[in-house]
Amino acid sequence: MRHNIIKILVVDDHSIVREGLKQILADNTEMIVAGEASTAQEALQKVRAGNFDMVIMDISLPDRNGLEVLEQIKSFLPKLPILILSMHAEEQYATRAFKAGASGYLTKESASEQLILAIQKVAQGGKYVSPSLAEKLVFELVKDSQKPLHEVLSDRELQVLCLFASGKTLTEVSQILCLSVKTISTHRARILEKMGMRNNAELIRYAIQNKLVI
């Protein structure tokens, strides 16, 4: 008796990534890329309209932050498994992704065998954590040092910090996030206050030192 095929929606704004995933899964009879989306808006439309078994999604989407999209999908389809496949290092976003409802987190540098394993585990209702991340999480639990300063920021504040750190101006950040300059200015003031810093230069230095900017 043949098993049900795992129907996957792939959400990534780079067509080369989507094609690469299709190639990786091409020889596997248990799973198939049944839909693609390149933006957050398209992803939400397809999730609502389609009948997918799971979603593989990037954090960096052109119109919205992937973590926000993840939370939105979970609000109307709480049982749909979502695997994050990101260029961002695990230690920067994995914990936030799991808190937002992700079932697994992988970096785009992961081996194809690891991706297949993650899909199988997540599709069955489990959680997937890479061995390297599992080790880091255990280390975090046992070590007695202070958490990084950016851990106190909300997801939106972290997003604003990263945009400033990548060289974007106040106006550019407001355009990218579709928020008013005043709102971004308020976010920046809260970030400075929470992190105990005085200006953008200190924020940029911190973001580079902590590898928040790619």
C-alpha positions in Angstrom: 0.0 0.0 0.0 1.4 3.4 -1.1 1.9 6.1 1.5 0.2 9.5 1.1 2.6 12.0 -0.6 3.6 15.0 1.5 2.4 18.1 -0.5 4.7 21.0 0.2 4.3 24.8 -0.4 7.6 26.4 -0.9 7.8 30.1 0.1 11.0 31.9 -1.1 11.6 35.0 -3.2 14.5 33.4 -5.0 13.5 31.2 -7.9 16.9 29.4 -7.8 16.1 28.2 -4.2 12.6 27.0 -5.2 14.0 25.1 -8.2 16.8 23.7 -6.0 14.2 22.3 -3.6 12.2 20.7 -6.4 15.4 19.0 -7.7 16.3 17.7 -4.2 12.8 16.3 -3.8 12.5 15.0 -7.4 13.8 11.5 -6.6 11.8 11.2 -3.4 8.4 9.4 -3.9 7.2 10.5 -0.4 7.1 14.2 -1.0 6.4 16.8 -3.7 6.5 20.6 -4.2 2.8 21.2 -4.8 2.9 25.0 -4.8 5.3 27.9 -4.8 5.1 31.5 -3.5 7.6 34.4 -3.8 6.0 36.9 -1.4 4.2 36.8 1.9 0.9 37.9 0.3 1.1 35.1 -2.2 2.0 32.6 0.5 -1.1 33.5 2.6 -3.4 33.3 -0.5 -2.0 29.9 -1.5 -2.2 28.5 2.1 -5.9 29.5 2.3 -6.7 28.2 -1.1 -4.6 25.0 -1.2 -4.5 21.7 0.6 -0.9 21.5 1.7 0.6 19.1 4.2 3.4 21.5 5.2 5.1 24.8 4.3 8.8 25.4 3.8 9.5 29.1 4.2 12.2 31.7 4.3 12.4 34.4 6.9 13.5 37.1 4.5 10.5 37.9 2.2 10.3 41.1 0.1 7.0 42.3 1.5 6.9 41.1 5.1 9.0 39.4 7.7 8.6 35.6 7.5 8.1 35.3 11.3 5.0 37.5 11.0 3.7 35.4 8.2 4.3 32.3 10.2 2.3 33.6 13.1 -0.5 34.6 10.8 -0.7 31.2 9.1 -0.7 29.6 12.6 -3.7 31.8 13.6 -6.0 30.2 11.1 -4.3 26.9 10.4 -2.6 26.0 13.8 -1.9 22.4 12.9 -0.1 23.1 9.6 3.6 22.3 10.1 6.0 25.0 9.0 9.7 24.4 8.4 11.9 27.5 8.3 14.7 27.4 5.7 16.8 30.5 6.1 20.2 32.0 5.2 20.3 33.4 8.7 22.4 31.5 11.3 20.4 29.4 13.7 21.5 31.2 16.8 20.0 34.5 15.5 16.5 33.4 14.6 15.7 29.8 15.5 14.4 30.4 19.0 12.2 33.2 17.7 10.9 31.0 14.9 10.0 28.2 17.3 8.2 30.7 19.6 6.3 31.9 16.6 5.1 28.4 15.9 7.7 26.8 13.6 8.1 23.1 13.6 11.7 23.2 12.5 14.6 25.4 11.5 17.3 24.8 8.9 19.9 27.0 7.3 20.2 27.0 3.5 23.7 25.6 3.9 22.2 22.3 5.3 22.8 19.1 3.4 19.9 17.7 1.3 19.8 14.6 3.4 19.2 16.8 6.5 16.4 18.6 4.7 14.6 15.3 3.7 14.9 14.2 7.4 13.5 17.5 8.6 10.5 17.3 6.2 9.7 13.8 7.2 9.8 14.6 10.9 7.9 17.8 10.7 5.2 16.3 8.4 4.6 13.6 11.0 3.9 16.3 13.6 7.3 16.3 15.2 9.9 19.1 15.7 13.2 19.3 13.9 16.3 20.8 15.4 19.7 20.3 13.8 22.3 18.6 15.9 24.4 21.8 16.0 21.4 23.9 17.2 20.4 21.3 19.8 24.0 21.5 21.2 23.7 25.3 21.3 20.4 25.2 23.0 21.7 22.8 25.7 24.8 25.0 26.1 22.5 28.1 26.6 20.5 26.2 29.3 23.6 25.3 31.3 25.7 28.4 30.9 25.2 31.1 33.4 26.0 34.2 31.3 23.8 37.1 30.3 21.6 36.8 27.2 22.6 39.0 24.2 21.1 42.5 24.4 19.0 42.0 21.2 17.1 39.2 23.0 15.0 41.9 24.8 13.7 43.3 21.5 10.4 42.4 19.9 10.5 40.8 16.4 9.6 44.1 14.8 12.3 46.0 16.8 14.9 43.4 15.7 13.9 43.8 12.1 14.2 47.6 12.4 17.7 47.2 14.1 18.9 44.9 11.3 17.7 47.4 8.6 19.5 50.3 10.2 22.6 48.2 10.7 22.6 47.3 7.0 22.9 51.0 6.2 19.2 52.0 5.5 18.0 55.5 6.4 15.0 56.3 8.6 13.0 57.0 5.4 14.2 53.8 3.6 13.2 51.7 6.7 9.8 53.2 6.8 9.3 52.5 3.1 10.5 48.9 3.3 8.2 48.1 6.3 5.3 50.2 5.0 5.2 52.2 8.3 5.4 55.9 8.9 8.7 57.6 9.7 7.3 58.6 13.1 6.6 54.9 13.9 10.1 53.8 12.9 11.5 56.7 14.9 9.6 55.4 17.9 10.9 51.9 17.3 14.4 53.2 17.1 14.0 55.2 20.4 12.7 52.0 22.1 15.6 49.9 20.7 18.2 52.4 22.0 16.5 52.5 25.4 16.1 48.8 25.8 19.8 48.2 24.7 21.2 51.1 26.7 22.7 52.7 23.6 22.9 56.4 22.6 22.9 56.4 18.8 22.8 54.5 15.4 26.6 54.1 15.3 26.5 52.0 18.5 23.6 50.0 17.2 25.4 49.3 13.9 28.6 48.3 15.8 26.6 45.9 18.0 24.7 44.4 15.0 28.0 43.7 13.2 29.7 42.3 16.2 26.8 39.9 16.9 26.5 38.9 13.2 22.9 40.3 12.8 23.8 41.7 9.4 24.6 39.5 6.5 
